Structure formats: C-alpha cells, structure tokens
C-alpha cells in the first residue's frame, strides 16, 4: 500500500506534464530546489551560516 511502483511514478509525471506543460517543468523544478535549499539553510541557523560563508567565498574565487 505504501510503496510506489513504476506505474505510480509514470502517472505522477503525466499529471505534472498536463498541469504545467513541458516548457514550465524546468522552472518548477528549479523553484522547488531553491525552496528546499532555503529551508535547509533556515534550519541550520545563523551560527552555522557564518562558519560556511568563508568557505563559499573561497570556492567562488577559484
């Protein structure tokens, strides 16, 4: 009952294509990914963000 089979995933994909169309699916996926990323950073809290900020700046310079 709780398992998703291949048929279930195909049905979900078909419904998503019908609702959003093929041209909007990448934008929907990108928005969803950004929302998840922002949620994770909000859970970490401000202390861990300060620790990670210098690491991210160094990666951008490289």
Secondary structure as GFF3:
##gff-version 3
##sequence-region A 1 62
A	DSSP	alpha_helix	6	20	.	.	.	ID=ss1
A	DSSP	alpha_helix	25	44	.	.	.	ID=ss2
A	DSSP	alpha_helix	46	61	.	.	.	ID=ss3
###
